[in-house]
């Protein structure tokens, strides 16, 4: 398991996280929700070892994250950041290959790159220069890179920071399907999501953060309540309420088989 115990992060006297607990087990998808500045990305970075902690600890399979060499961590968890800057004119296929273990042959690298790009509906972009892509296309290439790491290194844990941002509906559903497939294959998935509908669709458990505190955690039907939405976002909302005029819920959409 990947376990955060009492994680606290202070930066310049400000508490970004305060005594947050979270447990991610293989076979599970956890969605982390909350308003801007709640500490969602900070929690993910703390759980991947990118952000130093002021208190608490993170354990990976019973061993403190601090005791894991970086190379071994790369074989245990794959991380999709909220945004990734690429300065050089790499091809899309080269971006994907960056995450693969180094002892693969060129044909093996090509095979995994094509498989990963196909999984995110980017096969036709393999030889495009990464910098010429749209924001949503870049996000899908970065997800393909993460998938290539999972498949070639055998990573158990998949950590995704706003993976559906800038994506259209069909590709949002695609991301959710990939996350569920990884969990069903025995992996654990932690996803930060702003869309509460997508979170309720994808997650086995929702963790809600506000002002650096964990204020709720549980099954979507237990966490997604009128009172919680009001407490999180300062709005009056009615879960399962029907608005005036046309509307579309992603729960009613399906990808073709």
C-alpha positions, 0 to 999 in steps of 0.5 A, a space after each residue: 500500500 501507499 500510505 500517507 500518515 499525518 502529512 503536514 507541509 509548511 511553506 514560508 510559515 503557511 500550512 499547505 497541508 495539515 495532518 492529512 491521512 490517505 491510504 491507496 491500496 492496489 485494486 482501488 481508485 481514489 479521487 481527491 477533490 476540493 477547491 483551488 488551493 485546498 492542497 490537492 497537488 501538494 498532497 500528491 507531490 508529498 506522496 510521490 516524494 517530490 515535496 518535502 514534508 514538515 511533519 508526518 510520513 509516507 510509506 510505500 509497501 511498509 517502508 518510508 518513502 525517504 528510504 526508497 532510492 529514486 530509481 526504485 521509486 520509478 519502478 513502483 509508481 508513475 506520476 502525471 504532473 498537472 503540466 509539463 514543459 518541454 523546451 526541445 523539439 522532441 517528437 511525440 514518440 520520443 516523449 513517450 520513450 523517455 519514461 521506458 526502462 533503459 535496457 529496451 531495444 529500439 524495436 521494443 521502444 517503438 512497440 511500447 510507444 505505439 501501444 501507449 499512444 494508441 491507448 490515448 487515441 494519439 497513434 496518428 501523432 507519433 511523428 509530430 513535434 510535441 510543441 505543435 500539439 494542442 493543450 489536450 493533445 499534449 496532456 494525452 501524450 504525457 499520459 501515454 508516457 506514464 503508461 509506457 513507464 507503467 508497462 515497461 517498469 511494472 509500476 503498481 501505483 499511478 498518480 494523476 494530477 488533473 488528468 482530464 483537464 483540457 480534454 473533451 468528453 470522449 477523452 475524459 471518459 477514456 482517462 477514466 477507463 484507463 484508470 479503472 483498467 489499471 486498478 482492475 489489473 492490480 494497481 492503485 490509482 490516485 487522481 486529482 479531479 475538479 469535475 465532481 461528476 467524473 470523480 463520482 464516476 471513477 473513484 472507489 473512494 473520494 477524499 475531500 480537502 479544504 484549506 489543507 485539511 481532509 474534511 471527508 473521505 468515503 464512497 462517492 455516494 456517502 461523500 457527495 452530499 449537499 452539505 459537503 458541496 456547500 462546505 467545500 465550495 461555498 455554494 448552495 447545491 443540490 446533488 441529483 437536482 435537475 436544472 432548467 434547460 438542457 444538460 448532459 451528465 457524463 454518467 450518461 455517456 459511454 465510449 464505443 465498445 
